[in-house]
Amino acid sequence: MAGSKSAALRAPQAGDGAAHTSRPGASDIHARLQNAILEHRLLPGTKLGEDRLADIFAVSRARIRQVLTQLAHAQLVEIVPQRGAFVACPSPEQARDVFEARQVVEPAVVQRLIATLTPAKLAQLRRHVAAETAARLAGDQRAIIRLSGEFHVLLAELAGNSALARAMRDLCAVTCLIISLYNAPTRHSCRSDEHAELIDAIAQHDVAKAQQLVREHLAHIEQSLVLWPGEGGDDLESILRE
């Protein structure tokens, strides 16, 4: 398992070709670690040792420490004194707080997006959902996870409010960790048909319907998670009775 993680994060070596002779910068390392976390290749609780990462990326520990600090600021990594850095493990209480915040922020996002909607923005949303559909048909689980989260970030970016976009990036990143920790294996957390329905309401400039759909969509995601003590017992019972 450790070998596969190292391979997924390995920085290109000098022998890999002339186009890959330079060492990765902090932004590249940040992107690789973030993507590995958001695609559930690095699971919550995974230790992110500075020495090991410095070896994988062929950079200094100082650069790795800089990246881990940035990821900690985004709540994707937890730095524990005397123990090191770990992929964050949001608690059930933190998970509920995140969904409560999203229920406030995302209706405002779709209202702002509808007010500033252009054909180009609408086309970009439809292309994104088409990519989600293609990933589902191909069974590409990593792409499904990544694209589902990116859809909500894209809504905020297209809305044109930098503060809302920044908030959504942080909330969606933590949501991805929450899904990795608490998603029931027999449930689906984010359905692409709901994204398509939301886009249709946005295209019709129907603010009330779009806000209702995004609230329902977030509720469906939260309901797919096992956040309460004892929740998910029925799934276990049905599995053991088979």
RAJORA-V309997 format. One record per helix or strand. SS is the DSSP state (helix for helix, strand for strand). FROM is the first residue (numbers start at 0). LEN is the number of residues. If there is no record, write none. Layout:
ss = {SS/SS}
from = {FROM/FROM}
len = {LEN/LEN}
This chain:
ss = {helix/helix/helix/helix/strand/helix/helix/strand/strand/helix/helix/helix/helix/strand/helix/helix/strand/helix}
from = {1/13/17/25/46/49/60/76/83/91/118/140/161/182/191/206/224/232}
len = {8/3/3/13/1/8/13/4/4/24/20/19/21/1/12/17/1/9}
